[in-house]
Amino acid sequence: MRIAVIGGGPGGLYFAYLWKKQHPDAHIDLFEQNAADATWGFGVVFSEQALEFLRADDPDTVDAIAPRMESWKNITLNLRSESVEIDGVGFSSIGRLELLTILQHRARAVGVTLRYDTLIQSLDRLTGYDLIVAADGLNSLVRRTFENQFGASVSHSTNKFAWYGTTQRFETLSQTFVKTELGSFNAHHYRYSSAMSTFLVECDMATWQAYGFADKTIEESQAICQQVFASTLAGHELISNKSVWRNFPWIWNEHWSHQNIALIGDALHSAHFSIGSGTRLAIEDAIALTRALETDGDILARLARYEAGRKPIVKKLVTAARTSADWYEHFPEHMKLDLMDFAYSYITRSGRIDDARLRAMSPEFMARYEASRKGPTHA
């Protein structure tokens, strides 16, 4: 089988590696418009058991990635100079470029042809391939080319965010909420190596407009954010890497394939960064597509099985991600709550965690929260 993969992110690289490893005679070309050592952003985060979902099928990749990850078991929320930890909510992280480098090495080792600095401007260039896997991200050329056939929809959250890094080290995945004279900000921050952390700054549209960010340079915006979170950064600076203000894009496709073309990862769907599942979803898409392609029938039948098996799972998670994002769209209002009510609102925001699950998952936090409910402020 001759396969073209468009996009050198985690999903595209992992699919190419997985199929070539299982089918050494396959010919796989991966096309990526950027250089091999280029990436935007900083660290990526994995919720819960990190890459353990790969362990049964691909322990070698887990063993290559896991030792380079930073892990922790709690979330820390900071509000009005107070902090609360929510125990039992584990995450792991790794630098995005480091993850890509590991996956590039593994893909090359099994014989995938990686073509970097190669921009695919028209799918006419890819005639002759039995399968085209579109892993070309949020701005997917493939999705835009066949927008109607895929039943594609694109919308955007109203909040603005900018993705920075910093040398400040954070012991857990943390969220810091700050109210200023002109509005409210939230920072999602966590370490992804011993010396670097992601620091994603978010604000609502009213705050963004009050600060005049539309007319600010990247450097001016960075300086303002650094000042807003000066206490959290503790003397460390924010570091920019294409750190422009963005609105989170919601991507969804009703149909996951067209002819011999399959979508995976952000080209297919997006899940809000607040649930830490984007990279995992892309890798799981690659696994699901590989398994479907192993079944009987022509390429159309196998791609139909990919959608039928994977779509309900993704839809459930994306629904939770939208509910989580809706909480963030109104986080200035939530900030008016006292610390424990705020934390409870935060951890239950996606609708997937009820009190019984929270008692089992985060017993220390839940005990503190239930004790606060019996206090004088709730009499």
Order of alpha helices (4+ residues) and beta strands (2+ residues): beta-alpha-beta-beta-alpha-beta-beta-alpha-beta-beta-alpha-alpha-beta-beta-beta-beta-alpha-alpha-alpha-beta-beta-beta-beta-alpha-alpha-alpha-alpha-alpha-alpha
